[in-house]
Amino acid sequence: MDQQPLGPPAAGSTVAPVVDELEIRMSSEADQEWIRRLRHEVYARELGQHAPNAAGVLTDDLDGSNVYVVAFRRGEPAGFISVTPPWAGRYSIDGHLQRAGHSPLREDGLFEIRILAVDPGQRGEMIGRLLMYAALRWVAGHGGRSIAALGRVELLPMYLELGLASTGTAVRSGAVDFQLLTGDVAELTDRTVRRHGPLLRDLGRTVRWGLEVAFLPGDESCAHGGASIEALGRGFDTLDANRDVVPADVLDAWFPPTPAAVAALTRGQDWIARTSPPVRADGLIEEIARRRGLPGDAVAVGAGSSDLIFRAFRGWLDASSRVLLIDPCYGEYAHVVERVVGCRADRFPVHRSEGWRIDPERLERVLRNRYDLVVIVNPNNPTGVHLDTARLRKVLENAPDGTRFWIDETYAGYVGAGQTLEPYAAEAGNAVVCTSLSKMYALSGLRAAYLTAPPPIVADLLRWTPPWSVSLPAQIAAVNALRDPAYYTARWAQTAVLRGELAAALADAGENLRVSESVANFVLLTLPRGGLTASRLVDRCRRQGVFLRDLTPMSPAFEGRTVRIAVRDAAANARVAVAVAEALRVPPGEA
């Protein structure tokens, strides 16, 4: 294992960044020769970890799987660092120890940061530190949650200063002694920004940054789609421009709400705008209960599912709670659990090779670890796969006592009648079902959702619910929407037809593309390895007014090459396919 030290200057350091004319970017094929020669110079001749060779180059069998970040100073190579992602299937540390014996190394989302080399004439000018920071940002941008590295023993204090933790496991490679180091990506990022924020902001203004993830982390909120609406401006004075963009980055309905809802809002819009809504939305609750065959006291409403998630989870969980999340799934859950509540979240991974399917038997085995809360999005967003409700109910019935399940059925309407656990949740005691009215009923701009749970759980949630939590327009529109099931059933069936047409058009947009239809209102497009990245595809399409969702930050399972594309109407879907085809015709390395 090759490694050199780096880390930001200590807190309070007055060292000024010397990074004039410094560029940091992903490597290209043209960089491979100098990378191999510099690696030989540092790790063979200088450190003695490897025997020097006559060719003066150093390689290994992971080179084809590694990702390299390179630094150039005044146009000349200055250094590099490599990352081995989890989709490589193995790591360099596997040649030194058994990962099964080290719990931090068993996570599916583990990235290994391994080779750092800086040209001897360029050392002492923060290049190594910036390369390590760049590797951390790249890992974070690809959904990484933990990293591992082998650090030289004599430089251990510098790694600890960075925030990495030593496991105490020693490794010797050639003439060099190492220790196994691990770190949580979110914690490392927080620590770096907290301790060195001003320095990083200064560097961000001078370094030419060529990575597809931003130099500085964003805010602490969960990343969502919606760049399409943001592109219309913050002042809401250019909303007519919505006709010029295709908002396939968000899963809002492509169709309008039922005409009855539109008419009700239009007739009384001036009165509705100035009038307070019913305090507890009792009329909406009664309508939901009647339409769904539920007891009224088993229903609670909110201004969208996120409203309900935040209120419920903050009331149920604390820092000591243990939560299980499907990976990948809707990102709001990990954000609330880990960043808002601050408790532990384990992942139950689903895999592309298995069609993103949840294996009920494997899930039941994992549940023996006794979690306080298990979150299952069904159908799943963003994979679009549905687990049969009858089979999922058996999992819940067999679960250990004390485990509560949150079942998100936002897109269950697309699956068909009967595919809901709401009747079970109203009585069983160990399940809560959350159902958004925003997406399925074309009410995303109004925000309406409800949950179904045993009356004691609903009553407890109501204690944390402010008055007027659901606006009057949302209550009026939702009631009218629920009263017109025939309209929505027809629209959902039409969505399935449009989805199939979109999938077929995308499959013809380029070579070696993998298009997967969801059961809901979107498809997944996976690009071939070694070609255009998802981030670059999204950027190219955006220039054409077509907005897609890059799934890279959500989970390393997407390998940086999968986008989610929402179903729109036929004309907009055609624009999406054309934009994707044009983006793919441009070579990957070009803008």
Sequence and secondary structure as in RCSB ss.txt:
>XXXX:A:sequence
MDQQPLGPPAAGSTVAPVVDELEIRMSSEADQEWIRRLRHEVYARELGQHAPNAAGVLTDDLDGSNVYVVAFRRG
EPAGFISVTPPWAGRYSIDGHLQRAGHSPLREDGLFEIRILAVDPGQRGEMIGRLLMYAALRWVAGHGGRSIAAL
GRVELLPMYLELGLASTGTAVRSGAVDFQLLTGDVAELTDRTVRRHGPLLRDLGRTVRWGLEVAFLPGDESCAHG
GASIEALGRGFDTLDANRDVVPADVLDAWFPPTPAAVAALTRGQDWIARTSPPVRADGLIEEIARRRGLPGDAVA
VGAGSSDLIFRAFRGWLDASSRVLLIDPCYGEYAHVVERVVGCRADRFPVHRSEGWRIDPERLERVLRNRYDLVV
IVNPNNPTGVHLDTARLRKVLENAPDGTRFWIDETYAGYVGAGQTLEPYAAEAGNAVVCTSLSKMYALSGLRAAY
LTAPPPIVADLLRWTPPWSVSLPAQIAAVNALRDPAYYTARWAQTAVLRGELAAALADAGENLRVSESVANFVLL
TLPRGGLTASRLVDRCRRQGVFLRDLTPMSPAFEGRTVRIAVRDAAANARVAVAVAEALRVPPGEA
>XXXX:A:secstr
          TT       TTEEEEE  GGGHHHHHHHHHIIIIIIS SS   TT     TTTTT EEEEEEETT
EEEEEEEEE GGGS  GGGGTS GGG GGG  TTEEEEEEEEE GGGTTSSHHHHHHHHHHHHHHHTT  EEEEE
EEGGGHHHHHHHT EEEEEEEEETTEEEEEEEEEHHHHHHHHHHHHHHHHHHHHHHSEEESSS SS   SS   S
 HHHHTT TTSS GGGGGG EETTS   SS   HHHHHHHHHTHHHHHHS   TT HHHHHHHHHHHT  GGGEE
EESSHHHHHHHHHHHH  TT EEEEEES  HHHHIIIIIII  EEEEEE  GGGTT   HHHHHHHGGG  SEEE
EESS TTT     HHHHHHHHHTS TT EEEEE TTGGGT TT   HHHHHHHSSEEEEEESTTTTT TTT  EE
EE  HHHHHHHHTT  TT S HHHHHHHHHHHT HHHHHHHHHHHHHHHHHHHHHHHTSSTT EEEE SSSEEEE
E  TTS  HHHHHHHHHTTTEE EE GGG GGGTT EEEEE   HHHHHHHHHHHHHHHHS TT  
